[in-house]
């Protein structure tokens, strides 16, 4: 955990804000009933939406106590991949700037979770010892 403090801080903050705010604002219900049900997930859209938000919320705690990192990373990666496919893909790459609501933020989160699972992976040519 020492090597990934800032990564854990960033991921947990993003997941916490993404889950808590949408839970208290009621957006999670709208996402389930209005959006997910309308794209073919009816009648379980509301349950999927809540499952997503609860996974994000529980992930925050598990990230900080350094437990179940690979399972929560895989769950979140799958959520972000499905988010790209169902929500963001048609909007292109950019979240802001060259477009809006695109896939770039989800891609960053996916690779951040990969780094959390495999912190020691590096490019072979960058590991050469310098003399």
N, CA, C and O atoms as a GROMACS GRO file, in nm:
protein
  524
    1UNK      N    1   0.082  -0.119   0.000
    1UNK     CA    2   0.000   0.000   0.000
    1UNK      C    3   0.086   0.125   0.000
    1UNK      O    4   0.043   0.229  -0.049
    2UNK      N    5   0.206   0.116   0.053
    2UNK     CA    6   0.292   0.233   0.060
    2UNK      C    7   0.322   0.289  -0.078
    2UNK      O    8   0.333   0.410  -0.095
    3UNK      N    9   0.337   0.201  -0.176
    3UNK     CA   10   0.374   0.245  -0.310
    3UNK      C   11   0.258   0.305  -0.388
    3UNK      O   12   0.279   0.367  -0.492
    4UNK      N   13   0.137   0.287  -0.340
    4UNK     CA   14   0.023   0.333  -0.419
    4UNK      C   15  -0.069   0.426  -0.340
    4UNK      O   16  -0.189   0.430  -0.367
    5UNK      N   17  -0.015   0.499  -0.246
    5UNK     CA   18  -0.098   0.587  -0.162
    5UNK      C   19  -0.179   0.686  -0.246
    5UNK      O   20  -0.300   0.698  -0.227
    6UNK      N   21  -0.114   0.757  -0.337
    6UNK     CA   22  -0.184   0.859  -0.414
    6UNK      C   23  -0.285   0.799  -0.511
    6UNK      O   24  -0.392   0.856  -0.533
    7UNK      N   25  -0.252   0.685  -0.567
    7UNK     CA   26  -0.347   0.616  -0.654
    7UNK      C   27  -0.470   0.573  -0.575
    7UNK      O   28  -0.583   0.593  -0.621
    8UNK      N   29  -0.450   0.516  -0.458
    8UNK     CA   30  -0.561   0.475  -0.373
    8UNK      C   31  -0.644   0.595  -0.329
    8UNK      O   32  -0.767   0.589  -0.326
    9UNK      N   33  -0.577   0.704  -0.295
    9UNK     CA   34  -0.648   0.825  -0.256
    9UNK      C   35  -0.736   0.876  -0.370
    9UNK      O   36  -0.852   0.909  -0.349
   10UNK      N   37  -0.680   0.882  -0.489
   10UNK     CA   38  -0.756   0.932  -0.604
   10UNK      C   39  -0.873   0.840  -0.638
   10UNK      O   40  -0.986   0.887  -0.655
   11UNK      N   41  -0.847   0.710  -0.648
   11UNK     CA   42  -0.954   0.616  -0.682
   11UNK      C   43  -1.064   0.616  -0.577
   11UNK      O   44  -1.183   0.618  -0.611
   12UNK      N   45  -1.026   0.614  -0.451
   12UNK     CA   46  -1.129   0.610  -0.347
   12UNK      C   47  -1.209   0.740  -0.342
   12UNK      O   48  -1.330   0.738  -0.318
   13UNK      N   49  -1.144   0.853  -0.366
   13UNK     CA   50  -1.217   0.980  -0.369
   13UNK      C   51  -1.316   0.984  -0.484
   13UNK      O   52  -1.431   1.024  -0.467
   14UNK      N   53  -1.271   0.942  -0.602
   14UNK     CA   54  -1.360   0.941  -0.719
   14UNK      C   55  -1.477   0.847  -0.696
   14UNK      O   56  -1.592   0.884  -0.722
   15UNK      N   57  -1.451   0.726  -0.648
   15UNK     CA   58  -1.558   0.630  -0.624
   15UNK      C   59  -1.654   0.678  -0.515
   15UNK      O   60  -1.775   0.662  -0.527
   16UNK      N   61  -1.600   0.737  -0.410
   16UNK     CA   62  -1.683   0.787  -0.302
   16UNK      C   63  -1.776   0.898  -0.352
   16UNK      O   64  -1.896   0.896  -0.326
   17UNK      N   65  -1.719   0.994  -0.422
   17UNK     CA   66  -1.800   1.105  -0.472
   17UNK      C   67  -1.902   1.058  -0.575
   17UNK      O   68  -2.016   1.105  -0.578
   18UNK      N   69  -1.860   0.965  -0.660
   18UNK     CA   70  -1.949   0.917  -0.765
   18UNK      C   71  -2.066   0.839  -0.707
   18UNK      O   72  -2.176   0.842  -0.761
   19UNK      N   73  -2.042   0.769  -0.598
   19UNK     CA   74  -2.150   0.690  -0.539
   19UNK      C   75  -2.237   0.771  -0.443
   19UNK      O   76  -2.359   0.773  -0.456
   20UNK      N   77  -2.175   0.838  -0.347
   20UNK     CA   78  -2.250   0.906  -0.242
   20UNK      C   79  -2.340   1.017  -0.298
   20UNK      O   80  -2.457   1.027  -0.262
   21UNK      N   81  -2.285   1.098  -0.386
   21UNK     CA   82  -2.364   1.209  -0.440
   21UNK      C   83  -2.483   1.157  -0.520
   21UNK      O   84  -2.594   1.210  -0.507
   22UNK      N   85  -2.463   1.054  -0.603
   22UNK     CA   86  -2.575   1.004  -0.683
   22UNK      C   87  -2.677   0.930  -0.596
   22UNK      O   88  -2.796   0.927  -0.630
   23UNK      N   89  -2.633   0.872  -0.487
   23UNK     CA   90  -2.728   0.807  -0.395
   23UNK      C   91  -2.815   0.912  -0.326
   23UNK      O   92  -2.937   0.900  -0.324
   24UNK      N   93  -2.752   1.016  -0.270
   24UNK     CA   94  -2.828   1.117  -0.197
   24UNK      C   95  -2.910   1.208  -0.288
   24UNK      O   96  -3.013   1.261  -0.245
   25UNK      N   97  -2.867   1.228  -0.410
   25UNK     CA   98  -2.943   1.314  -0.502
   25UNK      C   99  -3.058   1.239  -0.568
   25UNK      O  100  -3.148   1.301  -0.624
   26UNK      N  101  -3.055   1.107  -0.562
   26UNK     CA  102  -3.159   1.027  -0.628
   26UNK      C  103  -3.126   0.993  -0.772
   26UNK      O  104  -3.204   0.927  -0.839
   27UNK      N  105  -3.010   1.037  -0.819
   27UNK     CA  106  -2.971   1.009  -0.958
   27UNK      C  107  -2.956   0.861  -0.986
   27UNK      O  108  -2.979   0.816  -1.099
   28UNK      N  109  -2.918   0.784  -0.885
   28UNK     CA  110  -2.902   0.640  -0.905
   28UNK      C  111  -3.036   0.577  -0.943
   28UNK      O  112  -3.041   0.486  -1.026
   29UNK      N  113  -3.145   0.624  -0.884
   29UNK     CA  114  -3.278   0.572  -0.919
   29UNK      C  115  -3.316   0.611  -1.061
   29UNK      O  116  -3.370   0.530  -1.136
   30UNK      N  117  -3.287   0.736  -1.098
   30UNK     CA  118  -3.316   0.780  -1.234
   30UNK      C  119  -3.233   0.702  -1.336
   30UNK      O  120  -3.284   0.663  -1.441
   31UNK      N  121  -3.107   0.680  -1.304
   31UNK     CA  122  -3.021   0.603  -1.395
   31UNK      C  123  -3.078   0.463  -1.416
   31UNK      O  124  -3.078   0.411  -1.527
   32UNK      N  125  -3.127   0.402  -1.309
   32UNK     CA  126  -3.184   0.269  -1.319
   32UNK      C  127  -3.316   0.266  -1.393
   32UNK      O  128  -3.334   0.192  -1.489
   33UNK      N  129  -3.410   0.350  -1.346
   33UNK     CA  130  -3.545   0.347  -1.406
   33UNK      C  131  -3.549   0.412  -1.543
   33UNK      O  132  -3.606   0.356  -1.637
   34UNK      N  133  -3.492   0.529  -1.555
   34UNK     CA  134  -3.505   0.604  -1.680
   34UNK      C  135  -3.410   0.552  -1.786
   34UNK      O  136  -3.452   0.524  -1.898
   35UNK      N  137  -3.281   0.541  -1.753
   35UNK     CA  138  -3.184   0.505  -1.856
   35UNK      C  139  -3.173   0.355  -1.878
   35UNK      O  140  -3.198   0.307  -1.988
   36UNK      N  141  -3.136   0.280  -1.775
   36UNK     CA  142  -3.111   0.137  -1.794
   36UNK      C  143  -3.236   0.062  -1.838
   36UNK      O  144  -3.229  -0.025  -1.925
   37UNK      N  145  -3.351   0.094  -1.780
   37UNK     CA  146  -3.474   0.029  -1.823
   37UNK      C  147  -3.504   0.060  -1.970
   37UNK      O  148  -3.554  -0.026  -2.042
   38UNK      N  149  -3.475   0.183  -2.013
   38UNK     CA  150  -3.506   0.222  -2.151
   38UNK      C  151  -3.415   0.157  -2.255
   38UNK      O  152  -3.451   0.149  -2.372
   39UNK      N  153  -3.295   0.110  -2.213
   39UNK     CA  154  -3.206   0.046  -2.311
   39UNK      C  155  -3.212  -0.106  -2.304
   39UNK      O  156  -3.126  -0.175  -2.359
   40UNK      N  157  -3.315  -0.158  -2.236
   40UNK     CA  158  -3.338  -0.301  -2.240
   40UNK      C  159  -3.314  -0.377  -2.112
   40UNK      O  160  -3.325  -0.500  -2.111
   41UNK      N  161  -3.283  -0.309  -2.003
   41UNK     CA  162  -3.257  -0.378  -1.878
   41UNK      C  163  -3.380  -0.384  -1.787
   41UNK      O  164  -3.371  -0.427  -1.672
   42UNK      N  165  -3.495  -0.341  -1.838
   42UNK     CA  166  -3.617  -0.346  -1.759
   42UNK      C  167  -3.655  -0.491  -1.735
   42UNK      O  168  -3.645  -0.572  -1.826
   43UNK      N  169  -3.697  -0.526  -1.620
   43UNK     CA  170  -3.733  -0.449  -1.500
   43UNK      C  171  -3.622  -0.442  -1.396
   43UNK      O  172  -3.648  -0.403  -1.282
   44UNK      N  173  -3.499  -0.480  -1.431
   44UNK     CA  174  -3.393  -0.486  -1.330
   44UNK      C  175  -3.297  -0.367  -1.335
   44UNK      O  176  -3.194  -0.369  -1.268
   45UNK      N  177  -3.329  -0.265  -1.412
   45UNK     CA  178  -3.240  -0.149  -1.424
   45UNK      C  179  -3.208  -0.084  -1.291
   45UNK      O  180  -3.093  -0.046  -1.266
   46UNK      N  181  -3.308  -0.070  -1.205
   46UNK     CA  182  -3.286  -0.007  -1.075
   46UNK      C  183  -3.190  -0.090  -0.989
   46UNK      O  184  -3.109  -0.034  -0.916
   47UNK      N  185  -3.200  -0.222  -0.998
   47UNK     CA  186  -3.112  -0.309  -0.920
   47UNK      C  187  -2.968  -0.304  -0.971
   47UNK      O  188  -2.873  -0.307  -0.893
   48UNK      N  189  -2.953  -0.296  -1.102
   48UNK     CA  190  -2.819  -0.283  -1.160
   48UNK      C  191  -2.756  -0.151  -1.117
   48UNK      O  192  -2.640  -0.147  -1.078
   49UNK      N  193  -2.834  -0.043  -1.124
   49UNK     CA  194  -2.784   0.088  -1.085
   49UNK      C  195  -2.739   0.088  -0.940
   49UNK      O  196  -2.632   0.140  -0.908
   50UNK      N  197  -2.818   0.031  -0.851
   50UNK     CA  198  -2.780   0.025  -0.710
   50UNK      C  199  -2.661  -0.066  -0.688
   50UNK      O  200  -2.576  -0.037  -0.604
   51UNK      N  201  -2.654  -0.175  -0.761
   51UNK     CA  202  -2.539  -0.265  -0.749
   51UNK      C  203  -2.410  -0.191  -0.786
   51UNK      O  204  -2.309  -0.204  -0.717
   52UNK      N  205  -2.415  -0.115  -0.893
   52UNK     CA  206  -2.298  -0.037  -0.937
   52UNK      C  207  -2.255   0.060  -0.827
   52UNK      O  208  -2.138   0.066  -0.792
   53UNK      N  209  -2.350   0.135  -0.775
   53UNK     CA  210  -2.316   0.236  -0.673
   53UNK      C  211  -2.267   0.171  -0.544
   53UNK      O  212  -2.177   0.223  -0.480
   54UNK      N  213  -2.325   0.059  -0.506
   54UNK     CA  214  -2.280  -0.009  -0.384
   54UNK      C  215  -2.142  -0.072  -0.401
   54UNK      O  216  -2.063  -0.073  -0.308
   55UNK      N  217  -2.114  -0.123  -0.520
   55UNK     CA  218  -1.978  -0.174  -0.548
   55UNK      C  219  -1.878  -0.060  -0.537
   55UNK      O  220  -1.772  -0.077  -0.476
   56UNK      N  221  -1.910   0.056  -0.595
   56UNK     CA  222  -1.822   0.172  -0.582
   56UNK      C  223  -1.802   0.208  -0.435
   56UNK      O  224  -1.689   0.233  -0.392
   57UNK      N  225  -1.909   0.211  -0.359
   57UNK     CA  226  -1.902   0.251  -0.219
   57UNK      C  227  -1.820   0.152  -0.135
   57UNK      O  228  -1.735   0.193  -0.057
   58UNK      N  229  -1.846   0.024  -0.150
   58UNK     CA  230  -1.770  -0.077  -0.075
   58UNK      C  231  -1.624  -0.082  -0.121
   58UNK      O  232  -1.536  -0.116  -0.043
   59UNK      N  233  -1.600  -0.048  -0.246
   59UNK     CA  234  -1.463  -0.047  -0.297
   59UNK      C  235  -1.376   0.053  -0.223
   59UNK      O  236  -1.258   0.029  -0.200
   60UNK      N  237  -1.435   0.165  -0.185
   60UNK     CA  238  -1.360   0.268  -0.112
   60UNK      C  239  -1.302   0.209   0.016
   60UNK      O  240  -1.184   0.226   0.045
   61UNK      N  241  -1.385   0.142   0.092
   61UNK     CA  242  -1.340   0.083   0.219
   61UNK      C  243  -1.235  -0.024   0.193
   61UNK      O  244  -1.132  -0.028   0.260
   62UNK      N  245  -1.261  -0.111   0.096
   62UNK     CA  246  -1.168  -0.221   0.069
   62UNK      C  247  -1.034  -0.172   0.017
   62UNK      O  248  -0.930  -0.232   0.045
   63UNK      N  249  -1.034  -0.064  -0.059
   63UNK     CA  250  -0.909  -0.006  -0.107
   63UNK      C  251  -0.824   0.040   0.012
   63UNK      O  252  -0.703   0.018   0.013
   64UNK      N  253  -0.887   0.103   0.110
   64UNK     CA  254  -0.812   0.158   0.223
   64UNK      C  255  -0.769   0.054   0.324
   64UNK      O  256  -0.668   0.072   0.391
   65UNK      N  257  -0.843  -0.056   0.336
   65UNK     CA  258  -0.797  -0.160   0.428
   65UNK      C  259  -0.715  -0.266   0.355
   65UNK      O  260  -0.673  -0.366   0.414
   66UNK      N  261  -0.692  -0.244   0.227
   66UNK     CA  262  -0.607  -0.330   0.144
   66UNK      C  263  -0.655  -0.475   0.144
   66UNK      O  264  -0.577  -0.568   0.162
   67UNK      N  265  -0.784  -0.491   0.122
   67UNK     CA  266  -0.845  -0.623   0.115
   67UNK      C  267  -0.920  -0.639  -0.016
   67UNK      O  268  -0.979  -0.544  -0.067
   68UNK      N  269  -0.917  -0.758  -0.070
   68UNK     CA  270  -0.995  -0.794  -0.190
   68UNK      C  271  -0.967  -0.700  -0.307
   68UNK      O  272  -1.058  -0.668  -0.383
   69UNK      N  273  -0.844  -0.657  -0.322
   69UNK     CA  274  -0.810  -0.557  -0.424
   69UNK      C  275  -0.839  -0.608  -0.565
   69UNK      O  276  -0.901  -0.538  -0.644
   70UNK      N  277  -0.796  -0.730  -0.596
   70UNK     CA  278  -0.820  -0.780  -0.731
   70UNK      C  279  -0.969  -0.797  -0.762
   70UNK      O  280  -1.012  -0.754  -0.869
   71UNK      N  281  -1.049  -0.857  -0.674
   71UNK     CA  282  -1.192  -0.867  -0.706
   71UNK      C  283  -1.262  -0.732  -0.722
   71UNK      O  284  -1.343  -0.715  -0.813
   72UNK      N  285  -1.230  -0.635  -0.635
   72UNK     CA  286  -1.296  -0.506  -0.652
   72UNK      C  287  -1.246  -0.432  -0.775
   72UNK      O  288  -1.321  -0.359  -0.839
   73UNK      N  289  -1.118  -0.451  -0.807
   73UNK     CA  290  -1.064  -0.389  -0.928
   73UNK      C  291  -1.133  -0.447  -1.051
   73UNK      O  292  -1.173  -0.373  -1.141
   74UNK      N  293  -1.148  -0.579  -1.055
   74UNK     CA  294  -1.216  -0.643  -1.168
   74UNK      C  295  -1.361  -0.596  -1.178
   74UNK      O  296  -1.408  -0.566  -1.288
   75UNK      N  297  -1.430  -0.591  -1.066
   75UNK     CA  298  -1.570  -0.543  -1.068
   75UNK      C  299  -1.579  -0.401  -1.122
   75UNK      O  300  -1.664  -0.372  -1.206
   76UNK      N  301  -1.491  -0.314  -1.074
   76UNK     CA  302  -1.495  -0.175  -1.120
   76UNK      C  303  -1.454  -0.163  -1.266
   76UNK      O  304  -1.512  -0.084  -1.340
   77UNK      N  305  -1.355  -0.240  -1.308
   77UNK     CA  306  -1.315  -0.239  -1.449
   77UNK      C  307  -1.432  -0.281  -1.537
   77UNK      O  308  -1.457  -0.219  -1.641
   78UNK      N  309  -1.503  -0.384  -1.497
   78UNK     CA  310  -1.620  -0.428  -1.574
   78UNK      C  311  -1.727  -0.320  -1.578
   78UNK      O  312  -1.789  -0.297  -1.683
   79UNK      N  313  -1.750  -0.253  -1.466
   79UNK     CA  314  -1.847  -0.143  -1.464
   79UNK      C  315  -1.806  -0.034  -1.562
   79UNK      O  316  -1.889   0.018  -1.637
   80UNK      N  317  -1.677   0.002  -1.562
   80UNK     CA  318  -1.631   0.109  -1.652
   80UNK      C  319  -1.635   0.066  -1.798
   80UNK      O  320  -1.665   0.148  -1.885
   81UNK      N  321  -1.607  -0.060  -1.827
   81UNK     CA  322  -1.616  -0.110  -1.964
   81UNK      C  323  -1.760  -0.105  -2.013
   81UNK      O  324  -1.787  -0.060  -2.124
   82UNK      N  325  -1.853  -0.152  -1.930
   82UNK     CA  326  -1.994  -0.145  -1.968
   82UNK      C  327  -2.040   0.000  -1.979
   82UNK      O  328  -2.122   0.033  -2.064
   83UNK      N  329  -1.986   0.088  -1.893
   83UNK     CA  330  -2.017   0.230  -1.902
   83UNK      C  331  -1.970   0.290  -2.033
   83UNK      O  332  -2.040   0.371  -2.095
   84UNK      N  333  -1.852   0.248  -2.076
   84UNK     CA  334  -1.803   0.294  -2.207
   84UNK      C  335  -1.898   0.248  -2.316
   84UNK      O  336  -1.939   0.327  -2.400
   85UNK      N  337  -1.934   0.120  -2.313
   85UNK     CA  338  -2.017   0.063  -2.419
   85UNK      C  339  -2.158   0.125  -2.422
   85UNK      O  340  -2.205   0.166  -2.528
   86UNK      N  341  -2.224   0.131  -2.307
   86UNK     CA  342  -2.363   0.175  -2.304
   86UNK      C  343  -2.384   0.325  -2.292
   86UNK      O  344  -2.486   0.376  -2.337
   87UNK      N  345  -2.290   0.396  -2.233
   87UNK     CA  346  -2.313   0.537  -2.204
   87UNK      C  347  -2.222   0.630  -2.283
   87UNK      O  348  -2.270   0.728  -2.341
   88UNK      N  349  -2.092   0.602  -2.287
   88UNK     CA  350  -1.996   0.701  -2.334
   88UNK      C  351  -1.948   0.684  -2.478
   88UNK      O  352  -1.905   0.783  -2.538
   89UNK      N  353  -1.952   0.566  -2.534
   89UNK     CA  354  -1.891   0.539  -2.664
   89UNK      C  355  -1.941   0.633  -2.773
   89UNK      O  356  -1.862   0.685  -2.851
   90UNK      N  357  -2.071   0.655  -2.778
   90UNK     CA  358  -2.128   0.739  -2.885
   90UNK      C  359  -2.086   0.885  -2.873
   90UNK      O  360  -2.108   0.963  -2.966
   91UNK      N  361  -2.025   0.923  -2.760
   91UNK     CA  362  -1.982   1.061  -2.740
   91UNK      C  363  -1.835   1.084  -2.773
   91UNK      O  364  -1.784   1.196  -2.759
   92UNK      N  365  -1.767   0.978  -2.815
   92UNK     CA  366  -1.627   0.994  -2.855
   92UNK      C  367  -1.530   0.981  -2.738
   92UNK      O  368  -1.563   0.924  -2.634
   93UNK      N  369  -1.412   1.035  -2.758
   93UNK     CA  370  -1.303   1.020  -2.662
   93UNK      C  371  -1.312   1.118  -2.546
   93UNK      O  372  -1.296   1.079  -2.430
   94UNK      N  373  -1.336   1.245  -2.575
   94UNK     CA  374  -1.319   1.352  -2.478
   94UNK      C  375  -1.435   1.364  -2.379
   94UNK      O  376  -1.552   1.354  -2.417
   95UNK      N  377  -1.399   1.385  -2.251
   95UNK     CA  378  -1.499   1.415  -2.151
   95UNK      C  379  -1.540   1.562  -2.164
   95UNK      O  380  -1.658   1.595  -2.158
   96UNK      N  381  -1.441   1.649  -2.181
   96UNK     CA  382  -1.465   1.791  -2.209
   96UNK      C  383  -1.361   1.834  -2.311
   96UNK      O  384  -1.265   1.762  -2.339
   97UNK      N  385  -1.380   1.950  -2.367
   97UNK     CA  386  -1.284   2.002  -2.464
   97UNK      C  387  -1.327   1.968  -2.605
   97UNK      O  388  -1.407   2.039  -2.665
   98UNK      N  389  -1.274   1.857  -2.658
   98UNK     CA  390  -1.307   1.817  -2.795
   98UNK      C  391  -1.442   1.750  -2.806
   98UNK      O  392  -1.482   1.709  -2.915
   99UNK      N  393  -1.513   1.738  -2.698
   99UNK     CA  394  -1.645   1.676  -2.694
   99UNK      C  395  -1.695   1.679  -2.551
   99UNK      O  396  -1.648   1.757  -2.469
  100UNK      N  397  -1.791   1.593  -2.521
  100UNK     CA  398  -1.833   1.580  -2.382
  100UNK      C  399  -1.888   1.441  -2.355
  100UNK      O  400  -1.942   1.375  -2.444
  101UNK      N  401  -1.873   1.397  -2.232
  101UNK     CA  402  -1.921   1.267  -2.186
  101UNK      C  403  -1.856   1.150  -2.260
  101UNK      O  404  -1.919   1.046  -2.278
  102UNK      N  405  -1.732   1.168  -2.302
  102UNK     CA  406  -1.662   1.064  -2.376
  102UNK      C  407  -1.599   0.959  -2.286
  102UNK      O  408  -1.629   0.952  -2.166
  103UNK      N  409  -1.512   0.877  -2.343
  103UNK     CA  410  -1.460   0.759  -2.276
  103UNK      C  411  -1.327   0.781  -2.202
  103UNK      O  412  -1.283   0.692  -2.130
  104UNK      N  413  -1.263   0.896  -2.219
  104UNK     CA  414  -1.127   0.912  -2.167
  104UNK      C  415  -1.116   0.893  -2.016
  104UNK      O  416  -1.018   0.834  -1.971
  105UNK      N  417  -1.211   0.939  -1.939
  105UNK     CA  418  -1.205   0.925  -1.794
  105UNK      C  419  -1.219   0.778  -1.754
  105UNK      O  420  -1.149   0.732  -1.663
  106UNK      N  421  -1.308   0.705  -1.820
  106UNK     CA  422  -1.323   0.562  -1.791
  106UNK      C  423  -1.196   0.484  -1.825
  106UNK      O  424  -1.158   0.393  -1.753
  107UNK      N  425  -1.131   0.521  -1.934
  107UNK     CA  426  -1.006   0.454  -1.971
  107UNK      C  427  -0.901   0.478  -1.863
  107UNK      O  428  -0.830   0.385  -1.824
  108UNK      N  429  -0.891   0.600  -1.815
  108UNK     CA  430  -0.797   0.632  -1.708
  108UNK      C  431  -0.828   0.552  -1.581
  108UNK      O  432  -0.736   0.500  -1.517
  109UNK      N  433  -0.954   0.541  -1.545
  109UNK     CA  434  -0.993   0.464  -1.427
  109UNK      C  435  -0.963   0.316  -1.444
  109UNK      O  436  -0.916   0.251  -1.350
  110UNK      N  437  -0.988   0.262  -1.562
  110UNK     CA  438  -0.958   0.121  -1.588
  110UNK      C  439  -0.810   0.093  -1.568
  110UNK      O  440  -0.773  -0.002  -1.499
  111UNK      N  441  -0.726   0.175  -1.628
  111UNK     CA  442  -0.581   0.153  -1.616
  111UNK      C  443  -0.530   0.183  -1.474
  111UNK      O  444  -0.430   0.126  -1.431
  112UNK      N  445  -0.597   0.271  -1.404
  112UNK     CA  446  -0.561   0.296  -1.263
  112UNK      C  447  -0.590   0.173  -1.180
  112UNK      O  448  -0.511   0.138  -1.092
  113UNK      N  449  -0.700   0.107  -1.205
  113UNK     CA  450  -0.730  -0.017  -1.132
  113UNK      C  451  -0.634  -0.129  -1.172
  113UNK      O  452  -0.595  -0.210  -1.087
  114UNK      N  453  -0.595  -0.135  -1.298
  114UNK     CA  454  -0.492  -0.232  -1.337
  114UNK      C  455  -0.363  -0.207  -1.260
  114UNK      O  456  -0.298  -0.300  -1.213
  115UNK      N  457  -0.326  -0.080  -1.246
  115UNK     CA  458  -0.205  -0.046  -1.172
  115UNK      C  459  -0.218  -0.080  -1.024
  115UNK      O  460  -0.120  -0.119  -0.960
  116UNK      N  461  -0.337  -0.068  -0.970
  116UNK     CA  462  -0.360  -0.106  -0.831
  116UNK      C  463  -0.344  -0.257  -0.813
  116UNK      O  464  -0.291  -0.303  -0.712
  117UNK      N  465  -0.390  -0.334  -0.912
  117UNK     CA  466  -0.378  -0.480  -0.905
  117UNK      C  467  -0.235  -0.526  -0.928
  117UNK      O  468  -0.187  -0.619  -0.862
  118UNK      N  469  -0.166  -0.462  -1.020
  118UNK     CA  470  -0.032  -0.504  -1.061
  118UNK      C  471   0.066  -0.386  -1.054
  118UNK      O  472   0.108  -0.334  -1.157
  119UNK      N  473   0.101  -0.343  -0.932
  119UNK     CA  474   0.184  -0.222  -0.919
  119UNK      C  475   0.328  -0.240  -0.966
  119UNK      O  476   0.396  -0.142  -0.994
  120UNK      N  477   0.374  -0.363  -0.974
  120UNK     CA  478   0.515  -0.386  -1.010
  120UNK      C  479   0.537  -0.407  -1.159
  120UNK      O  480   0.652  -0.425  -1.202
  121UNK      N  481   0.432  -0.405  -1.239
  121UNK     CA  482   0.448  -0.424  -1.382
  121UNK      C  483   0.512  -0.300  -1.442
  121UNK      O  484   0.472  -0.187  -1.412
  122UNK      N  485   0.612  -0.322  -1.526
  122UNK     CA  486   0.677  -0.209  -1.593
  122UNK      C  487   0.722  -0.252  -1.732
  122UNK      O  488   0.724  -0.371  -1.764
  123UNK      N  489   0.758  -0.156  -1.811
  123UNK     CA  490   0.810  -0.185  -1.944
  123UNK      C  491   0.951  -0.240  -1.932
  123UNK      O  492   1.032  -0.187  -1.856
  124UNK      N  493   0.981  -0.343  -2.005
  124UNK     CA  494   1.111  -0.409  -1.993
  124UNK      C  495   1.227  -0.315  -2.028
  124UNK      O  496   1.330  -0.317  -1.960
  125UNK      N  497   1.212  -0.235  -2.130
  125UNK     CA  498   1.324  -0.152  -2.174
  125UNK      C  499   1.352  -0.037  -2.077
  125UNK      O  500   1.457   0.027  -2.087
  126UNK      N  501   1.260  -0.008  -1.984
  126UNK     CA  502   1.286   0.099  -1.888
  126UNK      C  503   1.351   0.047  -1.760
  126UNK      O  504   1.387   0.126  -1.673
  127UNK      N  505   1.367  -0.084  -1.748
  127UNK     CA  506   1.424  -0.143  -1.627
  127UNK      C  507   1.574  -0.165  -1.637
  127UNK      O  508   1.634  -0.219  -1.544
  128UNK      N  509   1.637  -0.128  -1.744
  128UNK     CA  510   1.781  -0.149  -1.760
  128UNK      C  511   1.856  -0.068  -1.655
  128UNK      O  512   1.825   0.049  -1.630
  129UNK      N  513   1.954  -0.132  -1.597
  129UNK     CA  514   2.033  -0.062  -1.496
  129UNK      C  515   2.124   0.040  -1.564
  129UNK      O  516   2.186   0.013  -1.666
  130UNK      N  517   2.128   0.155  -1.504
  130UNK     CA  518   2.211   0.262  -1.558
  130UNK      C  519   2.348   0.256  -1.496
  130UNK      O  520   2.362   0.235  -1.375
  131UNK      N  521   2.448   0.275  -1.576
  131UNK     CA  522   2.586   0.273  -1.525
  131UNK      C  523   2.649   0.408  -1.526
  131UNK      O  524   2.764   0.423  -1.487
   0.00000   0.00000   0.00000
